[in-house]
Amino acid sequence: MTKVLAIDVGGTKLSYAIINDNGEFLSEVKKTSTPKNIEELVQTFKNIIVENENDIDMTAFATAGAVNIENTKVDSSTPNLPKGYNDIDFSTLSKKPVFVENDANAAAWAEYKVGSAIGEDNNITITLGTGVGGGFIVGGRLLRGKSGRGGEVGSIKINGRGRICTCNRKDCWESYASGTGLKKTAEEVAIGDEIIKTSIYKDKKAQEITTYDIIDGLKKGDEYSKKVFNIWKQDLITGLLNITNIFDPETIVISGGMGEFIDTDEIANAVNNEIVVAPVKIKLAKAGNYAGMIGAALLACQKY
Ligand SMILES: [Zn+2]
């Protein structure tokens, strides 16, 4: 049995546990806050590894940011992590092998191996949170591309309505289909549509209407909230439709906070009505909050 120390690097906290090559936890998940400067962060990584090194065969990190093709460094911007994060050569942190993978890719691998897409060699996991992330399994392999950065699905372009994304490009899918996108749609509809005049939010400033307000408005039968949510849902469907036509997956797994607000059957029907490939199933994620750690551990076992 191979034992992997799996570490999830989040902007506010680090989570870690020992996981075996079946994706089972052999220890409790421990957490510590993510240091704000790079020297402390590297020292914390080393401390966690030293504390566990005698009990493990290797270490696997799941992290924000695109990871190089060798799985040793992060080479895209990671605004929530300290300056200098991209200079860390993860392979130097331990005497034993160290593997690092993008957290969305790792979560997709976990859904494939122990979650909602077991045995389905063509599947995609889409994470709908403050942004939109994704991991693509093609023919039983994780799609990484020539540089390791493949699968950046949040940045595909849809609509052409001209919305500026947090990355400063126009019309990224994530600027529409994320939680942040729902809030932006709420603002646009509140400014541009008379429907706001009959809404329970008619006295709020457009930019103050939150994602939570819209979800709450739906439950209360508010027509403005329904209109906003339907636009958001159509934007979600447009992106899912595009990736389904390209990848012809068996399943698209939806993870992340926004997943709980959608009806997966309704979304699947809408997608399947317009695709030219075989019908796709849409399911909610099952690998849980630690999917990134599980996926990174299993990918590391495969590599070493
Ligand atoms: Zn963008």
py3Dmol code that shows the C-alpha trace and the ligand (Angstrom):
import py3Dmol

protein = """\
ATOM      1  CA  MET A   1       0.000   0.000   0.000  1.00  0.00           C
ATOM      2  CA  THR A   2       1.303   3.431  -0.972  1.00  0.00           C
ATOM      3  CA  LYS A   3       0.852   6.242   1.560  1.00  0.00           C
ATOM      4  CA  VAL A   4       0.722   9.844   0.424  1.00  0.00           C
ATOM      5  CA  LEU A   5       0.826  13.022   2.492  1.00  0.00           C
ATOM      6  CA  ALA A   6      -1.763  15.148   0.666  1.00  0.00           C
ATOM      7  CA  ILE A   7      -1.729  18.922   1.223  1.00  0.00           C
ATOM      8  CA  ASP A   8      -4.396  21.314  -0.055  1.00  0.00           C
ATOM      9  CA  VAL A   9      -3.099  24.875  -0.390  1.00  0.00           C
ATOM     10  CA  GLY A  10      -5.893  27.401   0.003  1.00  0.00           C
ATOM     11  CA  GLY A  11      -5.626  31.183   0.238  1.00  0.00           C
ATOM     12  CA  THR A  12      -6.668  31.141   3.907  1.00  0.00           C
ATOM     13  CA  LYS A  13      -5.808  27.639   5.129  1.00  0.00           C
ATOM     14  CA  LEU A  14      -3.690  24.565   4.472  1.00  0.00           C
ATOM     15  CA  SER A  15      -5.374  21.175   4.950  1.00  0.00           C
ATOM     16  CA  TYR A  16      -3.440  17.924   5.067  1.00  0.00           C
ATOM     17  CA  ALA A  17      -3.846  14.215   5.723  1.00  0.00           C
ATOM     18  CA  ILE A  18      -2.321  10.861   4.820  1.00  0.00           C
ATOM     19  CA  ILE A  19      -4.220   9.112   2.030  1.00  0.00           C
ATOM     20  CA  ASN A  20      -3.595   5.673   0.509  1.00  0.00           C
ATOM     21  CA  ASP A  21      -3.599   4.578  -3.129  1.00  0.00           C
ATOM     22  CA  ASN A  22      -7.308   3.723  -2.917  1.00  0.00           C
ATOM     23  CA  GLY A  23      -8.134   7.300  -1.958  1.00  0.00           C
ATOM     24  CA  GLU A  24      -8.867   6.334   1.668  1.00  0.00           C
ATOM     25  CA  PHE A  25      -7.885   8.605   4.557  1.00  0.00           C
ATOM     26  CA  LEU A  26      -5.371   7.019   6.952  1.00  0.00           C
ATOM     27  CA  SER A  27      -5.306  10.041   9.238  1.00  0.00           C
ATOM     28  CA  GLU A  28      -7.529  12.892  10.367  1.00  0.00           C
ATOM     29  CA  VAL A  29      -7.471  16.012   8.219  1.00  0.00           C
ATOM     30  CA  LYS A  30      -5.410  18.686   9.990  1.00  0.00           C
ATOM     31  CA  LYS A  31      -5.616  22.392   9.222  1.00  0.00           C
ATOM     32  CA  THR A  32      -3.454  25.430   9.740  1.00  0.00           C
ATOM     33  CA  SER A  33      -3.739  28.971   8.446  1.00  0.00           C
ATOM     34  CA  THR A  34      -1.822  29.858   5.271  1.00  0.00           C
ATOM     35  CA  PRO A  35       1.138  32.137   6.143  1.00  0.00           C
ATOM     36  CA  LYS A  36       1.074  35.504   4.387  1.00  0.00           C
ATOM     37  CA  ASN A  37       4.760  35.616   3.504  1.00  0.00           C
ATOM     38  CA  ILE A  38       6.648  33.209   1.320  1.00  0.00           C
ATOM     39  CA  GLU A  39       9.464  32.224   3.724  1.00  0.00           C
ATOM     40  CA  GLU A  40       6.945  31.252   6.393  1.00  0.00           C
ATOM     41  CA  LEU A  41       4.833  29.377   3.856  1.00  0.00           C
ATOM     42  CA  VAL A  42       7.790  27.299   2.651  1.00  0.00           C
ATOM     43  CA  GLN A  43       8.824  26.633   6.266  1.00  0.00           C
ATOM     44  CA  THR A  44       5.267  25.510   7.084  1.00  0.00           C
ATOM     45  CA  PHE A  45       5.291  23.110   4.108  1.00  0.00           C
ATOM     46  CA  LYS A  46       8.640  21.696   5.328  1.00  0.00           C
ATOM     47  CA  ASN A  47       7.377  21.348   8.905  1.00  0.00           C
ATOM     48  CA  ILE A  48       4.268  19.455   7.796  1.00  0.00           C
ATOM     49  CA  ILE A  49       6.376  17.141   5.631  1.00  0.00           C
ATOM     50  CA  VAL A  50       9.017  16.504   8.340  1.00  0.00           C
ATOM     51  CA  GLU A  51       6.265  15.703  10.850  1.00  0.00           C
ATOM     52  CA  ASN A  52       4.924  12.968   8.531  1.00  0.00           C
ATOM     53  CA  GLU A  53       7.909  11.926   6.425  1.00  0.00           C
ATOM     54  CA  ASN A  54       8.640   8.613   8.178  1.00  0.00           C
ATOM     55  CA  ASP A  55       5.072   7.404   7.631  1.00  0.00           C
ATOM     56  CA  ILE A  56       4.706   8.215   3.930  1.00  0.00           C
ATOM     57  CA  ASP A  57       6.064   7.282   0.507  1.00  0.00           C
ATOM     58  CA  MET A  58       5.489  10.677  -1.150  1.00  0.00           C
ATOM     59  CA  THR A  59       3.813  14.072  -0.846  1.00  0.00           C
ATOM     60  CA  ALA A  60       1.112  15.493  -3.132  1.00  0.00           C
ATOM     61  CA  PHE A  61      -0.024  19.124  -3.240  1.00  0.00           C
ATOM     62  CA  ALA A  62      -3.315  20.416  -4.662  1.00  0.00           C
ATOM     63  CA  THR A  63      -3.047  24.140  -5.330  1.00  0.00           C
ATOM     64  CA  ALA A  64      -4.634  27.085  -7.087  1.00  0.00           C
ATOM     65  CA  GLY A  65      -2.873  28.106 -10.287  1.00  0.00           C
ATOM     66  CA  ALA A  66      -1.655  26.290 -13.366  1.00  0.00           C
ATOM     67  CA  VAL A  67       1.074  23.725 -12.705  1.00  0.00           C
ATOM     68  CA  ASN A  68       3.999  23.012 -15.050  1.00  0.00           C
ATOM     69  CA  ILE A  69       4.093  19.823 -17.100  1.00  0.00           C
ATOM     70  CA  GLU A  70       6.660  18.238 -14.711  1.00  0.00           C
ATOM     71  CA  ASN A  71       4.300  18.741 -11.714  1.00  0.00           C
ATOM     72  CA  THR A  72       6.984  20.601  -9.764  1.00  0.00           C
ATOM     73  CA  LYS A  73       6.051  24.314  -9.927  1.00  0.00           C
ATOM     74  CA  VAL A  74       3.113  26.683 -10.216  1.00  0.00           C
ATOM     75  CA  ASP A  75       3.498  28.982 -13.193  1.00  0.00           C
ATOM     76  CA  SER A  76       0.415  31.180 -13.385  1.00  0.00           C
ATOM     77  CA  SER A  77      -0.774  34.009 -11.173  1.00  0.00           C
ATOM     78  CA  THR A  78      -2.167  33.032  -7.759  1.00  0.00           C
ATOM     79  CA  PRO A  79      -3.496  36.279  -6.274  1.00  0.00           C
ATOM     80  CA  ASN A  80      -4.513  34.661  -2.956  1.00  0.00           C
ATOM     81  CA  LEU A  81      -1.047  33.276  -2.221  1.00  0.00           C
ATOM     82  CA  PRO A  82       2.136  35.141  -1.225  1.00  0.00           C
ATOM     83  CA  LYS A  83       4.432  36.779  -3.759  1.00  0.00           C
ATOM     84  CA  GLY A  84       7.157  34.317  -4.698  1.00  0.00           C
ATOM     85  CA  TYR A  85       4.828  31.283  -4.669  1.00  0.00           C
ATOM     86  CA  ASN A  86       5.727  30.634  -8.309  1.00  0.00           C
ATOM     87  CA  ASP A  87       9.410  30.307  -7.366  1.00  0.00           C
ATOM     88  CA  ILE A  88       8.842  27.308  -5.103  1.00  0.00           C
ATOM     89  CA  ASP A  89      10.297  24.121  -6.549  1.00  0.00           C
ATOM     90  CA  PHE A  90       8.054  21.658  -4.740  1.00  0.00           C
ATOM     91  CA  SER A  91      10.368  18.733  -5.563  1.00  0.00           C
ATOM     92  CA  THR A  92      12.982  20.161  -3.152  1.00  0.00           C
ATOM     93  CA  LEU A  93      10.663  20.169  -0.124  1.00  0.00           C
ATOM     94  CA  SER A  94      11.191  16.500   0.803  1.00  0.00           C
ATOM     95  CA  LYS A  95      13.722  13.674   0.532  1.00  0.00           C
ATOM     96  CA  LYS A  96      10.860  11.619  -0.931  1.00  0.00           C
ATOM     97  CA  PRO A  97       8.985  12.348  -4.191  1.00  0.00           C
ATOM     98  CA  VAL A  98       6.776  15.462  -4.256  1.00  0.00           C
ATOM     99  CA  PHE A  99       3.987  16.010  -6.760  1.00  0.00           C
ATOM    100  CA  VAL A 100       1.917  19.142  -7.325  1.00  0.00           C
ATOM    101  CA  GLU A 101      -1.276  19.517  -9.365  1.00  0.00           C
ATOM    102  CA  ASN A 102      -3.871  22.211  -9.965  1.00  0.00           C
ATOM    103  CA  ASP A 103      -6.726  21.776  -7.492  1.00  0.00           C
ATOM    104  CA  ALA A 104      -9.502  21.677 -10.126  1.00  0.00           C
ATOM    105  CA  ASN A 105      -7.618  19.000 -12.078  1.00  0.00           C
ATOM    106  CA  ALA A 106      -7.042  17.034  -8.878  1.00  0.00           C
ATOM    107  CA  ALA A 107     -10.719  17.289  -7.907  1.00  0.00           C
ATOM    108  CA  ALA A 108     -11.720  16.010 -11.352  1.00  0.00           C
ATOM    109  CA  TRP A 109      -9.420  13.018 -10.918  1.00  0.00           C
ATOM    110  CA  ALA A 110     -11.020  12.303  -7.528  1.00  0.00           C
ATOM    111  CA  GLU A 111     -14.517  12.371  -9.067  1.00  0.00           C
ATOM    112  CA  TYR A 112     -13.272   9.923 -11.723  1.00  0.00           C
ATOM    113  CA  LYS A 113     -11.644   7.528  -9.234  1.00  0.00           C
ATOM    114  CA  VAL A 114     -13.857   7.692  -6.136  1.00  0.00           C
ATOM    115  CA  GLY A 115     -16.710  10.129  -6.873  1.00  0.00           C
ATOM    116  CA  SER A 116     -19.533  10.637  -9.382  1.00  0.00           C
ATOM    117  CA  ALA A 117     -17.808   9.494 -12.579  1.00  0.00           C
ATOM    118  CA  ILE A 118     -16.220   6.178 -11.551  1.00  0.00           C
ATOM    119  CA  GLY A 119     -15.346   4.034 -14.565  1.00  0.00           C
ATOM    120  CA  GLU A 120     -16.295   6.752 -17.056  1.00  0.00           C
ATOM    121  CA  ASP A 121     -13.144   7.378 -19.058  1.00  0.00           C
ATOM    122  CA  ASN A 122     -14.463  10.589 -20.632  1.00  0.00           C
ATOM    123  CA  ASN A 123     -15.753  12.977 -18.021  1.00  0.00           C
ATOM    124  CA  ILE A 124     -15.434  16.585 -16.969  1.00  0.00           C
ATOM    125  CA  THR A 125     -15.694  18.188 -13.549  1.00  0.00           C
ATOM    126  CA  ILE A 126     -16.805  21.821 -13.528  1.00  0.00           C
ATOM    127  CA  THR A 127     -16.433  23.815 -10.316  1.00  0.00           C
ATOM    128  CA  LEU A 128     -18.927  26.665  -9.945  1.00  0.00           C
ATOM    129  CA  GLY A 129     -17.773  28.941  -7.146  1.00  0.00           C
ATOM    130  CA  THR A 130     -16.537  32.524  -7.092  1.00  0.00           C
ATOM    131  CA  GLY A 131     -14.942  31.537 -10.422  1.00  0.00           C
ATOM    132  CA  VAL A 132     -15.408  28.605 -12.788  1.00  0.00           C
ATOM    133  CA  GLY A 133     -12.759  25.870 -12.848  1.00  0.00           C
ATOM    134  CA  GLY A 134     -12.570  22.541 -14.556  1.00  0.00           C
ATOM    135  CA  GLY A 135     -10.724  19.285 -15.050  1.00  0.00           C
ATOM    136  CA  PHE A 136     -11.030  17.121 -18.133  1.00  0.00           C
ATOM    137  CA  ILE A 137     -10.567  13.346 -18.238  1.00  0.00           C
ATOM    138  CA  VAL A 138     -10.092  12.239 -21.836  1.00  0.00           C
ATOM    139  CA  GLY A 139      -9.721   8.543 -22.620  1.00  0.00           C
ATOM    140  CA  GLY A 140      -8.900   7.848 -18.963  1.00  0.00           C
ATOM    141  CA  ARG A 141      -6.156  10.473 -18.775  1.00  0.00           C
ATOM    142  CA  LEU A 142      -6.112  13.928 -17.246  1.00  0.00           C
ATOM    143  CA  LEU A 143      -5.917  16.580 -19.964  1.00  0.00           C
ATOM    144  CA  ARG A 144      -2.917  18.821 -19.222  1.00  0.00           C
ATOM    145  CA  GLY A 145      -1.906  20.154 -22.662  1.00  0.00           C
ATOM    146  CA  LYS A 146       1.643  20.976 -23.771  1.00  0.00           C
ATOM    147  CA  SER A 147       2.431  23.277 -20.831  1.00  0.00           C
ATOM    148  CA  GLY A 148       0.343  21.716 -18.080  1.00  0.00           C
ATOM    149  CA  ARG A 149      -2.118  24.601 -18.225  1.00  0.00           C
ATOM    150  CA  GLY A 150      -4.797  22.840 -20.291  1.00  0.00           C
ATOM    151  CA  GLY A 151      -8.415  22.739 -19.178  1.00  0.00           C
ATOM    152  CA  GLU A 152      -8.759  26.431 -18.188  1.00  0.00           C
ATOM    153  CA  VAL A 153     -12.434  26.235 -19.006  1.00  0.00           C
ATOM    154  CA  GLY A 154     -13.433  29.340 -17.044  1.00  0.00           C
ATOM    155  CA  SER A 155     -11.672  31.414 -19.701  1.00  0.00           C
ATOM    156  CA  ILE A 156     -13.559  30.121 -22.759  1.00  0.00           C
ATOM    157  CA  LYS A 157     -15.572  32.935 -24.313  1.00  0.00           C
ATOM    158  CA  ILE A 158     -19.324  32.992 -24.556  1.00  0.00           C
ATOM    159  CA  ASN A 159     -22.084  35.480 -25.392  1.00  0.00           C
ATOM    160  CA  GLY A 160     -20.232  38.541 -26.589  1.00  0.00           C
ATOM    161  CA  ARG A 161     -22.258  40.771 -24.259  1.00  0.00           C
ATOM    162  CA  GLY A 162     -18.982  42.520 -23.460  1.00  0.00           C
ATOM    163  CA  ARG A 163     -18.762  41.782 -19.747  1.00  0.00           C
ATOM    164  CA  ILE A 164     -15.287  42.425 -18.305  1.00  0.00           C
ATOM    165  CA  CYS A 165     -13.934  39.458 -16.338  1.00  0.00           C
ATOM    166  CA  THR A 166     -11.777  39.667 -13.184  1.00  0.00           C
ATOM    167  CA  CYS A 167      -8.855  38.762 -15.489  1.00  0.00           C
ATOM    168  CA  ASN A 168      -9.607  41.942 -17.510  1.00  0.00           C
ATOM    169  CA  ARG A 169     -10.484  39.963 -20.632  1.00  0.00           C
ATOM    170  CA  LYS A 170     -13.997  40.203 -22.065  1.00  0.00           C
ATOM    171  CA  ASP A 171     -16.722  37.582 -21.908  1.00  0.00           C
ATOM    172  CA  CYS A 172     -14.937  34.729 -20.097  1.00  0.00           C
ATOM    173  CA  TRP A 173     -17.477  32.017 -19.245  1.00  0.00           C
ATOM    174  CA  GLU A 174     -16.615  32.422 -15.559  1.00  0.00           C
ATOM    175  CA  SER A 175     -17.645  36.076 -15.630  1.00  0.00           C
ATOM    176  CA  TYR A 176     -21.180  34.789 -16.322  1.00  0.00           C
ATOM    177  CA  ALA A 177     -21.550  31.286 -14.848  1.00  0.00           C
ATOM    178  CA  SER A 178     -19.834  31.777 -11.466  1.00  0.00           C
ATOM    179  CA  GLY A 179     -21.413  33.044  -8.258  1.00  0.00           C
ATOM    180  CA  THR A 180     -19.781  36.384  -9.027  1.00  0.00           C
ATOM    181  CA  GLY A 181     -21.366  36.198 -12.485  1.00  0.00           C
ATOM    182  CA  LEU A 182     -24.826  35.764 -10.972  1.00  0.00           C
ATOM    183  CA  LYS A 183     -24.300  38.914  -8.911  1.00  0.00           C
ATOM    184  CA  LYS A 184     -23.152  40.818 -12.000  1.00  0.00           C
ATOM    185  CA  THR A 185     -26.230  39.653 -13.940  1.00  0.00           C
ATOM    186  CA  ALA A 186     -28.397  40.773 -11.007  1.00  0.00           C
ATOM    187  CA  GLU A 187     -26.845  44.234 -11.245  1.00  0.00           C
ATOM    188  CA  GLU A 188     -27.282  44.475 -15.024  1.00  0.00           C
ATOM    189  CA  VAL A 189     -30.928  43.409 -14.913  1.00  0.00           C
ATOM    190  CA  ALA A 190     -31.640  45.782 -12.012  1.00  0.00           C
ATOM    191  CA  ILE A 191     -30.233  48.690 -14.055  1.00  0.00           C
ATOM    192  CA  GLY A 192     -31.625  47.768 -17.458  1.00  0.00           C
ATOM    193  CA  ASP A 193     -35.027  46.164 -16.876  1.00  0.00           C
ATOM    194  CA  GLU A 194     -38.315  47.556 -15.578  1.00  0.00           C
ATOM    195  CA  ILE A 195     -38.935  44.244 -13.792  1.00  0.00           C
ATOM    196  CA  ILE A 196     -36.921  45.556 -10.823  1.00  0.00           C
ATOM    197  CA  LYS A 197     -39.769  48.008 -10.058  1.00  0.00           C
ATOM    198  CA  THR A 198     -42.021  45.173  -8.884  1.00  0.00           C
ATOM    199  CA  SER A 199     -39.238  43.252  -7.114  1.00  0.00           C
ATOM    200  CA  ILE A 200     -38.708  42.814  -3.392  1.00  0.00           C
ATOM    201  CA  TYR A 201     -35.297  44.405  -4.091  1.00  0.00           C
ATOM    202  CA  LYS A 202     -36.663  47.569  -5.723  1.00  0.00           C
ATOM    203  CA  ASP A 203     -35.213  49.786  -2.984  1.00  0.00           C
ATOM    204  CA  LYS A 204     -31.714  48.278  -3.059  1.00  0.00           C
ATOM    205  CA  LYS A 205     -28.870  49.751  -5.087  1.00  0.00           C
ATOM    206  CA  ALA A 206     -28.231  47.542  -8.149  1.00  0.00           C
ATOM    207  CA  GLN A 207     -24.645  46.785  -7.185  1.00  0.00           C
ATOM    208  CA  GLU A 208     -25.679  45.826  -3.647  1.00  0.00           C
ATOM    209  CA  ILE A 209     -27.917  42.934  -4.702  1.00  0.00           C
ATOM    210  CA  THR A 210     -26.068  39.733  -3.783  1.00  0.00           C
ATOM    211  CA  THR A 211     -26.009  36.165  -5.063  1.00  0.00           C
ATOM    212  CA  TYR A 212     -27.714  35.197  -1.810  1.00  0.00           C
ATOM    213  CA  ASP A 213     -30.499  37.764  -2.446  1.00  0.00           C
ATOM    214  CA  ILE A 214     -31.244  36.172  -5.821  1.00  0.00           C
ATOM    215  CA  ILE A 215     -31.353  32.643  -4.372  1.00  0.00           C
ATOM    216  CA  ASP A 216     -33.596  33.885  -1.566  1.00  0.00           C
ATOM    217  CA  GLY A 217     -35.756  35.797  -4.070  1.00  0.00           C
ATOM    218  CA  LEU A 218     -36.268  32.593  -6.073  1.00  0.00           C
ATOM    219  CA  LYS A 219     -37.693  30.883  -2.989  1.00  0.00           C
ATOM    220  CA  LYS A 220     -40.034  33.847  -2.442  1.00  0.00           C
ATOM    221  CA  GLY A 221     -41.277  33.790  -6.058  1.00  0.00           C
ATOM    222  CA  ASP A 222     -39.737  37.158  -6.930  1.00  0.00           C
ATOM    223  CA  GLU A 223     -40.016  37.652 -10.731  1.00  0.00           C
ATOM    224  CA  TYR A 224     -36.877  39.776 -10.973  1.00  0.00           C
ATOM    225  CA  SER A 225     -34.846  37.076  -9.161  1.00  0.00           C
ATOM    226  CA  LYS A 226     -36.292  34.427 -11.492  1.00  0.00           C
ATOM    227  CA  LYS A 227     -35.316  36.471 -14.524  1.00  0.00           C
ATOM    228  CA  VAL A 228     -31.751  36.949 -13.242  1.00  0.00           C
ATOM    229  CA  PHE A 229     -31.382  33.279 -12.341  1.00  0.00           C
ATOM    230  CA  ASN A 230     -32.705  32.162 -15.743  1.00  0.00           C
ATOM    231  CA  ILE A 231     -30.156  34.322 -17.561  1.00  0.00           C
ATOM    232  CA  TRP A 232     -27.400  32.901 -15.342  1.00  0.00           C
ATOM    233  CA  LYS A 233     -28.636  29.355 -15.999  1.00  0.00           C
ATOM    234  CA  GLN A 234     -28.676  29.908 -19.763  1.00  0.00           C
ATOM    235  CA  ASP A 235     -25.092  31.212 -19.582  1.00  0.00           C
ATOM    236  CA  LEU A 236     -24.146  28.078 -17.659  1.00  0.00           C
ATOM    237  CA  ILE A 237     -25.863  25.894 -20.253  1.00  0.00           C
ATOM    238  CA  THR A 238     -24.116  27.668 -23.161  1.00  0.00           C
ATOM    239  CA  GLY A 239     -20.684  26.797 -21.771  1.00  0.00           C
ATOM    240  CA  LEU A 240     -21.671  23.210 -20.917  1.00  0.00           C
ATOM    241  CA  LEU A 241     -23.053  22.807 -24.422  1.00  0.00           C
ATOM    242  CA  ASN A 242     -19.797  23.992 -26.001  1.00  0.00           C
ATOM    243  CA  ILE A 243     -17.586  21.669 -23.970  1.00  0.00           C
ATOM    244  CA  THR A 244     -19.972  18.742 -24.495  1.00  0.00           C
ATOM    245  CA  ASN A 245     -19.796  19.177 -28.268  1.00  0.00           C
ATOM    246  CA  ILE A 246     -15.994  19.189 -28.147  1.00  0.00           C
ATOM    247  CA  PHE A 247     -15.339  16.391 -25.645  1.00  0.00           C
ATOM    248  CA  ASP A 248     -18.408  14.122 -25.989  1.00  0.00           C
ATOM    249  CA  PRO A 249     -18.178  13.162 -22.286  1.00  0.00           C
ATOM    250  CA  GLU A 250     -20.261  10.517 -20.547  1.00  0.00           C
ATOM    251  CA  THR A 251     -20.733  12.750 -17.520  1.00  0.00           C
ATOM    252  CA  ILE A 252     -20.207  16.328 -16.448  1.00  0.00           C
ATOM    253  CA  VAL A 253     -19.786  16.531 -12.689  1.00  0.00           C
ATOM    254  CA  ILE A 254     -20.752  19.841 -11.095  1.00  0.00           C
ATOM    255  CA  SER A 255     -18.952  20.835  -7.899  1.00  0.00           C
ATOM    256  CA  GLY A 256     -18.663  24.078  -5.936  1.00  0.00           C
ATOM    257  CA  GLY A 257     -21.107  26.222  -4.017  1.00  0.00           C
ATOM    258  CA  MET A 258     -23.383  27.166  -6.929  1.00  0.00           C
ATOM    259  CA  GLY A 259     -24.008  23.481  -7.689  1.00  0.00           C
ATOM    260  CA  GLU A 260     -26.578  23.203  -4.917  1.00  0.00           C
ATOM    261  CA  PHE A 261     -28.865  25.722  -6.650  1.00  0.00           C
ATOM    262  CA  ILE A 262     -29.247  23.929  -9.954  1.00  0.00           C
ATOM    263  CA  ASP A 263     -31.496  21.104 -11.076  1.00  0.00           C
ATOM    264  CA  THR A 264     -29.061  18.754 -12.820  1.00  0.00           C
ATOM    265  CA  ASP A 265     -31.812  16.978 -14.817  1.00  0.00           C
ATOM    266  CA  GLU A 266     -33.126  20.282 -16.133  1.00  0.00           C
ATOM    267  CA  ILE A 267     -29.619  21.389 -17.154  1.00  0.00           C
ATOM    268  CA  ALA A 268     -28.895  18.004 -18.776  1.00  0.00           C
ATOM    269  CA  ASN A 269     -32.138  18.185 -20.796  1.00  0.00           C
ATOM    270  CA  ALA A 270     -31.337  21.687 -22.007  1.00  0.00           C
ATOM    271  CA  VAL A 271     -27.810  20.660 -23.028  1.00  0.00           C
ATOM    272  CA  ASN A 272     -28.920  17.413 -24.662  1.00  0.00           C
ATOM    273  CA  ASN A 273     -31.570  19.252 -26.709  1.00  0.00           C
ATOM    274  CA  GLU A 274     -28.899  21.174 -28.579  1.00  0.00           C
ATOM    275  CA  ILE A 275     -25.789  18.990 -28.810  1.00  0.00           C
ATOM    276  CA  VAL A 276     -24.626  17.084 -31.892  1.00  0.00           C
ATOM    277  CA  VAL A 277     -22.748  14.398 -29.892  1.00  0.00           C
ATOM    278  CA  ALA A 278     -24.231  11.619 -27.725  1.00  0.00           C
ATOM    279  CA  PRO A 279     -26.308  12.634 -24.675  1.00  0.00           C
ATOM    280  CA  VAL A 280     -24.388  13.626 -21.557  1.00  0.00           C
ATOM    281  CA  LYS A 281     -25.299  13.005 -17.914  1.00  0.00           C
ATOM    282  CA  ILE A 282     -24.956  15.823 -15.407  1.00  0.00           C
ATOM    283  CA  LYS A 283     -24.345  14.889 -11.777  1.00  0.00           C
ATOM    284  CA  LEU A 284     -23.348  16.663  -8.594  1.00  0.00           C
ATOM    285  CA  ALA A 285     -19.891  15.977  -7.176  1.00  0.00           C
ATOM    286  CA  LYS A 286     -19.505  13.238  -4.567  1.00  0.00           C
ATOM    287  CA  ALA A 287     -15.828  13.193  -3.625  1.00  0.00           C
ATOM    288  CA  GLY A 288     -16.427  15.881  -0.978  1.00  0.00           C
ATOM    289  CA  ASN A 289     -14.563  18.886   0.405  1.00  0.00           C
ATOM    290  CA  TYR A 290     -11.223  17.119   0.201  1.00  0.00           C
ATOM    291  CA  ALA A 291     -11.526  16.033  -3.441  1.00  0.00           C
ATOM    292  CA  GLY A 292      -8.418  18.049  -4.347  1.00  0.00           C
ATOM    293  CA  MET A 293      -6.310  16.208  -1.762  1.00  0.00           C
ATOM    294  CA  ILE A 294      -7.642  12.799  -2.807  1.00  0.00           C
ATOM    295  CA  GLY A 295      -7.105  13.485  -6.505  1.00  0.00           C
ATOM    296  CA  ALA A 296      -3.584  14.839  -6.005  1.00  0.00           C
ATOM    297  CA  ALA A 297      -2.691  11.775  -3.900  1.00  0.00           C
ATOM    298  CA  LEU A 298      -4.040   9.352  -6.510  1.00  0.00           C
ATOM    299  CA  LEU A 299      -2.290  11.178  -9.371  1.00  0.00           C
ATOM    300  CA  ALA A 300       0.974  11.100  -7.403  1.00  0.00           C
ATOM    301  CA  CYS A 301       0.608   7.338  -6.899  1.00  0.00           C
ATOM    302  CA  GLN A 302       0.170   6.971 -10.614  1.00  0.00           C
ATOM    303  CA  LYS A 303       3.274   9.026 -11.379  1.00  0.00           C
ATOM    304  CA  TYR A 304       5.667   7.477  -8.827  1.00  0.00           C
TER     305      TYR A 304
END
"""
ligand_1 = """\
1
ZN
Zn -11.416 35.821 -17.381
"""
view = py3Dmol.view(width=600, height=400)
view.addModel(protein, "pdb")
view.setStyle({"model": 0}, {"cartoon": {"style": "trace"}})
view.addModel(ligand_1, "xyz")
view.setStyle({"model": 1}, {"stick": {}})
view.zoomTo()
view.show()
